[in-house]
Amino acid sequence: MADLNGLGAVKEWGLELAMDLSDFRSGLISWDDVDNGALVSGPPGTGKTLFAEALARTCDIPIVAVSAAQWQTAGYLNDMLKAMRESFGEAQSKGPALLFVDELDAVGSRMINDSRNADYKRQVINGLLELLDGFERRSGVVVLGATNHPENIDPAILRAGRLDRHFFLSLPDAATRRQIFTFHADFSIPEEQEDGFARSTAGMSGADIKQLVRDGRRVARRQGEKFGFEHIVKVATPLLALPSEHMRVAAY
Ligand code: ATP
């Protein structure tokens, strides 16, 4: 996977972590000297899962992916704590491993808004803190939390020594959207179409661009043609505003 849209940021920390893991494996340092983890945030589809995969690849460790929302499907405190412990236990059994916790902001939140909710939330957060750095800290588990709402994460989870690194993935700028397009489409955008592409994909995430490519490929396939930018024009209506050859193709 190319280093796109801030995913390059993973490299610096990834390499540092990889070196620490290697020192840990050779007994030079204890698990206490290895970073606990980090938080990656950003709007939906900006590559948070890709970030986790890139990190695991850089460190050459397996990844155990869970979602904090799944942890609490039952809603009962003990089930929630058990589910969290099981995830950490699974990562530990494969360790050193990356435990990727998607929707981390869901930790401690509960649908039922009753008077016990605050207490429930506190206990769940305390349970997670125990697993992160307390009595129950699992040796060999690096945690990467992901969220679309970093403001909803309890600050205790993010304090120094816990998930104390924060990577933010923003919506990609025009140049990055072009790169993401090329990455997924396997061809570059024709130069005369670059401005129109930038305009009509403004505000799109990496996931949106990938979907655009998928839709264009489908059109090409149905028409028995080799996939090209003209198929993208057909699926991206705003591109019809382009004063180009492609616009005329699409208009007919
Ligand atoms: P969500 O918040 O909805 O869980 P996310 O931030 O975890 O989304 P990903 O699952 O990592 O996003 O990305 C969704 C899809 O979009 C991926 O399949 C990936 O191929 C594509 N994508 C996102 N960002 C990029 C990028 N920077 N480069 C290439 N592809 C990308």
Residues whose N, C-alpha, C, O or C-beta is under 5 A from the ligand:
A	BS01	ATP	L4 N5 P43 P44 G45 T46 G47 K48 T49 L50 I180 G206 A207 K210
